[in-house]
Every structure is written in structure tokens, then in C-alpha cells.
Amino acid sequence: MTEKHTYRCRNCEYATDDRDDLPPLADLELRIESDDIMGAGECPECGAMVFDTTGRNHRASECFDELVASLKEIVTFVSPGDDVQFAEMLHNGRAAIANATR
């Protein structure tokens, strides 16, 4: 009988109950599309995505809305001061959020 774990790799069958054991997903923009299921993290053994086996997975598009909301909060409260490069990055971030939420 297979032991149940909260998080399991579909590639190498690595499993854990602690999400903190999973590194963040690298190169996320290259690995998922908006209708794909988001992995809970990256497998520390083979580098594939690890998924939540309890059914609490979300589509990438659902996570996108949360990300945009968080970024909106950040760019609202951040002031660039006298740093021209930071001001440009902040401006580009605000423009990206505006384009993403049209």
C-alpha cells in the first residue's frame, strides 16, 4: 500500500507533508500556461513540479489574480525617491499591472 503524503512529485514519486521542503518553482513563466494547475513547489530530487494531493490545487490563472492584487498594493505604497532606475522600474511595474488587468 502506498503511503499518503500531502505533496507528491509526479515524475519521481518524491513525497513530503511539509511544503517548506519544496523549493520555489524556477522559471515559472516557461513552465506553465494560464489553464495549467500550479505546482506547490519544485521537487528537490528531480526538479519537476510537486503537486498537492489533497485537491487544493489552483489553476495558474486563479493565482494570477492574487499576484496582481499583491503587486498593486506594493506599487501603491512604494516611493522611488531620487533613484531614477527604481522610478523607471516602478513605472514599468504599474504599466504592466494596468495592461494585465484590462
Order of alpha helices (4+ residues) and beta strands (2+ residues): beta-beta-alpha-beta-beta-alpha-alpha
